[in-house]
Amino acid sequence: MRIEIAAVGGYGESGRNMVALRLGNDVVLCDMGLHLPNYIKLNEEESEAFAPLSESRLKRADAIPRDGSIKDWREDVRAIVITHGHLDHIGAAPYIAPKYDAPIYCSPFAAAILRGIIREDKLDVPNEIIEVRPGRKVRISKDVVFECIHATHSTPQTMLAGFHTPEGLVVYANDYKMDDKPTLGKPIDRRYLKELGRGGVFALIQDCLYADAMRHTPSESIAKDMLEDVLLDLDHSGHGLIVTTFASHIARLKSIAECGRKMGRKVVFIGRSFHKYCSAARNAGVTDLFKKAKIVKYARQASRLLKQIEKRKQEYLLVVSGHQGEPQSVLSKMLDGIYSWNFERDDRIVFSSSVIPADINRAQRAAMDEKLKAFGVRIFDNVHVSGHSSREDIRDIIHLLRPEHVLPAHGEDHHIDAFKSLAQEEGFVDGKTLHILHNGERVVLKED
């Protein structure tokens, strides 16, 4: 069986994830993601945040994968697999998937997000959306069986995508962490990963975003402890208290809401993204945060509510968008006076996040921090653990799966170099069992 990998997006860059796998006569596409900085910039230029956009405009802005590089494979595509609900993996699907006569396989949570995008943006996506859960196997052709493999990450119901072929298992592991004590959902199943390795893994496609971080990524339970340390163990009485974090991080939002309840504060999430992801979590049966917090979707509602509670802000715990310093975020609008809010000396802002390593994010966060400092606000930064596998976690999954071939994905060149050095430490040989690709490139791992 011919096994060939075509890098479409996310190879030599962070985000815009997409790969095509030729497995004999069949092709499977994994992930269809946005390049978030370019996507947000495009929307801001149009002054219509997150407005519906066409595929051609998104491609001109370099915001979605350029799948023209696999045009010759289009008729052979049998399935599209979306591994989880982050926009850099799912956000381009409504624009790209309709070109392929293939169903979309994803978790119930990712399906709820995808259907929400399609509905809100009034898009026409004829592909059938099929929900899969860990352990389910789907025969997508005579020679290929897709398996949804449970993984832990910073958004619910993340999967590793496994493809059983006559040559062995091909595993697409793009965004996950080795979390043995998650606060929502089941832990990573190391025993099952080892079992898969014993059965024979032909190739592992592995994200390399944190391959240069010489550590094991801490569990989400550590982030919960950090939040409790800052929110519950310090005295915030009489002061405004705001937390900003990733809207898709449902486990983190649950921990924040529980802290607010223990503090005796009313918890309010403000922003369209929070409403979107919390709705998806409720619809998918993950957890119902609408029972733990008031969730405000629209700007007019947010403006009116902030004006009402400003005089009693010591009674509230606000959770808002803006942890990357985005100019159109709720926190930026509060700082810039677009929303009526009076920051006072010793008010508190907790960043339950890290700055995404891109120049635009670093610059925007630095500008936001200066504004907060000018008001005399106390900043608690990086109350957070990553959702990505670090160097030693990547080493662990290599030991568990024992693949014949490895390929790094989702990373810039310095991330790829870090992965390359790790793979060489584990005995992989560049060009033979270790394969470095950039967008638009292909590699044949096995001839017919």
Secondary structure in CASP SS format (residue, H / E / C, confidence):
PFRMAT SS
TARGET T0000
AUTHOR 0000-0000-0000
METHOD secondary structure of the structure
MODEL  1
M C 1.00
R C 1.00
I E 1.00
E E 1.00
I E 1.00
A E 1.00
A E 1.00
V E 1.00
G E 1.00
G C 1.00
Y E 1.00
G C 1.00
E E 1.00
S C 1.00
G C 1.00
R C 1.00
N C 1.00
M E 1.00
V E 1.00
A E 1.00
L E 1.00
R E 1.00
L E 1.00
G C 1.00
N C 1.00
D E 1.00
V E 1.00
V E 1.00
L E 1.00
C E 1.00
D C 1.00
M C 1.00
G C 1.00
L C 1.00
H C 1.00
L H 1.00
P H 1.00
N H 1.00
Y H 1.00
I H 1.00
K H 1.00
L H 1.00
N H 1.00
E H 1.00
E H 1.00
E C 1.00
S C 1.00
E C 1.00
A C 1.00
F C 1.00
A C 1.00
P C 1.00
L C 1.00
S C 1.00
E H 1.00
S H 1.00
R H 1.00
L H 1.00
K H 1.00
R H 1.00
A C 1.00
D C 1.00
A C 1.00
I C 1.00
P C 1.00
R C 1.00
D H 1.00
G H 1.00
S H 1.00
I H 1.00
K H 1.00
D H 1.00
W H 1.00
R H 1.00
E H 1.00
D H 1.00
V E 1.00
R E 1.00
A E 1.00
I E 1.00
V E 1.00
I C 1.00
T C 1.00
H C 1.00
G C 1.00
H C 1.00
L H 1.00
D H 1.00
H H 1.00
I H 1.00
G C 1.00
A C 1.00
A H 1.00
P H 1.00
Y H 1.00
I H 1.00
A H 1.00
P H 1.00
K H 1.00
Y C 1.00
D C 1.00
A C 1.00
P C 1.00
I E 1.00
Y E 1.00
C E 1.00
S C 1.00
P H 1.00
F H 1.00
A H 1.00
A H 1.00
A H 1.00
I H 1.00
L H 1.00
R H 1.00
G H 1.00
I H 1.00
I H 1.00
R H 1.00
E H 1.00
D C 1.00
K C 1.00
L C 1.00
D C 1.00
V C 1.00
P C 1.00
N C 1.00
E C 1.00
I E 1.00
I E 1.00
E E 1.00
V C 1.00
R C 1.00
P C 1.00
G C 1.00
R C 1.00
K E 1.00
V E 1.00
R E 1.00
I C 1.00
S C 1.00
K C 1.00
D C 1.00
V C 1.00
V E 1.00
F E 1.00
E E 1.00
C E 1.00
I E 1.00
H E 1.00
A C 1.00
T E 1.00
H C 1.00
S C 1.00
T C 1.00
P C 1.00
Q C 1.00
T C 1.00
M E 1.00
L E 1.00
A E 1.00
G E 1.00
F E 1.00
H E 1.00
T E 1.00
P C 1.00
E C 1.00
G E 1.00
L E 1.00
V E 1.00
V E 1.00
Y E 1.00
A E 1.00
N C 1.00
D C 1.00
Y C 1.00
K E 1.00
M C 1.00
D C 1.00
D C 1.00
K C 1.00
P C 1.00
T C 1.00
L C 1.00
G C 1.00
K C 1.00
P C 1.00
I C 1.00
D C 1.00
R H 1.00
R H 1.00
Y H 1.00
L H 1.00
K H 1.00
E H 1.00
L H 1.00
G H 1.00
R H 1.00
G H 1.00
G C 1.00
V E 1.00
F E 1.00
A E 1.00
L E 1.00
I E 1.00
Q E 1.00
D E 1.00
C C 1.00
L C 1.00
Y E 1.00
A C 1.00
D C 1.00
A C 1.00
M C 1.00
R C 1.00
H C 1.00
T C 1.00
P C 1.00
S C 1.00
E H 1.00
S H 1.00
I H 1.00
A H 1.00
K H 1.00
D H 1.00
M H 1.00
L H 1.00
E H 1.00
D H 1.00
V H 1.00
L H 1.00
L C 1.00
D C 1.00
L C 1.00
D C 1.00
H C 1.00
S C 1.00
G C 1.00
H C 1.00
G C 1.00
L E 1.00
I E 1.00
V E 1.00
T E 1.00
T E 1.00
F C 1.00
A C 1.00
S C 1.00
H C 1.00
I H 1.00
A H 1.00
R H 1.00
L H 1.00
K H 1.00
S H 1.00
I H 1.00
A H 1.00
E H 1.00
C H 1.00
G H 1.00
R H 1.00
K H 1.00
M H 1.00
G C 1.00
R C 1.00
K E 1.00
V E 1.00
V E 1.00
F E 1.00
I E 1.00
G C 1.00
R H 1.00
S H 1.00
F H 1.00
H H 1.00
K H 1.00
Y H 1.00
C H 1.00
S H 1.00
A H 1.00
A H 1.00
R H 1.00
N H 1.00
A C 1.00
G C 1.00
V C 1.00
T C 1.00
D C 1.00
L H 1.00
F H 1.00
K H 1.00
K C 1.00
A C 1.00
K E 1.00
I E 1.00
V E 1.00
K C 1.00
Y C 1.00
A H 1.00
R H 1.00
Q H 1.00
A H 1.00
S H 1.00
R H 1.00
L H 1.00
L H 1.00
K H 1.00
Q H 1.00
I H 1.00
E H 1.00
K H 1.00
R H 1.00
K H 1.00
Q H 1.00
E H 1.00
Y E 1.00
L E 1.00
L E 1.00
V E 1.00
V E 1.00
S C 1.00
G C 1.00
H C 1.00
Q C 1.00
G C 1.00
E C 1.00
P C 1.00
Q C 1.00
S C 1.00
V H 1.00
L H 1.00
S H 1.00
K H 1.00
M H 1.00
L H 1.00
D C 1.00
G C 1.00
I C 1.00
Y C 1.00
S C 1.00
W C 1.00
N C 1.00
F C 1.00
E C 1.00
R C 1.00
D C 1.00
D C 1.00
R E 1.00
I E 1.00
V E 1.00
F E 1.00
S E 1.00
S C 1.00
S C 1.00
V C 1.00
I C 1.00
P C 1.00
A C 1.00
D H 1.00
I H 1.00
N H 1.00
R H 1.00
A H 1.00
Q H 1.00
R H 1.00
A H 1.00
A H 1.00
M H 1.00
D H 1.00
E H 1.00
K H 1.00
L H 1.00
K H 1.00
A H 1.00
F C 1.00
G C 1.00
V C 1.00
R E 1.00
I E 1.00
F E 1.00
D C 1.00
N C 1.00
V C 1.00
H C 1.00
V C 1.00
S C 1.00
G C 1.00
H C 1.00
S C 1.00
S E 1.00
R H 1.00
E H 1.00
D H 1.00
I H 1.00
R H 1.00
D H 1.00
I H 1.00
I H 1.00
H H 1.00
L H 1.00
L H 1.00
R C 1.00
P C 1.00
E C 1.00
H E 1.00
V E 1.00
L E 1.00
P E 1.00
A E 1.00
H C 1.00
G E 1.00
E C 1.00
D H 1.00
H H 1.00
H H 1.00
I H 1.00
D H 1.00
A H 1.00
F H 1.00
K H 1.00
S H 1.00
L H 1.00
A H 1.00
Q H 1.00
E H 1.00
E C 1.00
G C 1.00
F C 1.00
V C 1.00
D E 1.00
G C 1.00
K C 1.00
T C 1.00
L E 1.00
H C 1.00
I C 1.00
L C 1.00
H C 1.00
N C 1.00
G C 1.00
E C 1.00
R E 1.00
V E 1.00
V E 1.00
L E 1.00
K E 1.00
E C 1.00
D C 1.00
END
